Structures are given as structure tokens and as C-alpha cells.
């Protein structure tokens, strides 16, 4: 059986990894979009940036949910 709180740290780590993945995708789309002059890809990069904000909020909520209850 896992130690108490172990599942919470795994959730937090997965959410943090998700932040880096979302950020990497947004940056890659933006760089390629600018490099090839694609407004569609630049627009998709901005959409991915909004997804990144949602992922950061998810990570923050997971962190708060890991706090000890009173």
C-alpha cells in the first residue's frame, strides 16, 4: 500500500509535467508559425497558450488540495 500523501505528490508531479509539455507545444507552434509565416499556426499557438493557463490552474488546484485539512 502506498504511503499517505503519495498519490497527491504523483498528481502534482503529473500536473507539473503537463505544464512543461503544454508550454513546449505553445512555444514550438509559435516559433514554427512565425518562421513559415502561418497565421493559422500562430493562432493555434495562442490557443495552446490558453490551454497552458488552464493547466497551470489545474496544477495550483492540485497543490491546494494536497494541503493538510484542519
Steps between C-alpha positions, in 0.01 A plus 500: 500500500626849414606739771247769600530800272688302235211518254483876550867551415458288186202714391698818561799368304281393207334843496843669505622284209184597315590867542837446333345295220229761433753782513735318265224441249388863513854627447571252219181596317578870538859466378403287200201722425719810494774323303266392221268799523192296588230702673308178563792348689560822695131500591530137610799599715285760675232237554764271649609786728145516634515125559825563688321742731234236567773245575667739745167552675455123521847462652423773757171333595676165543760667723230663714312172526820340634512739796414344835142543609418675826 
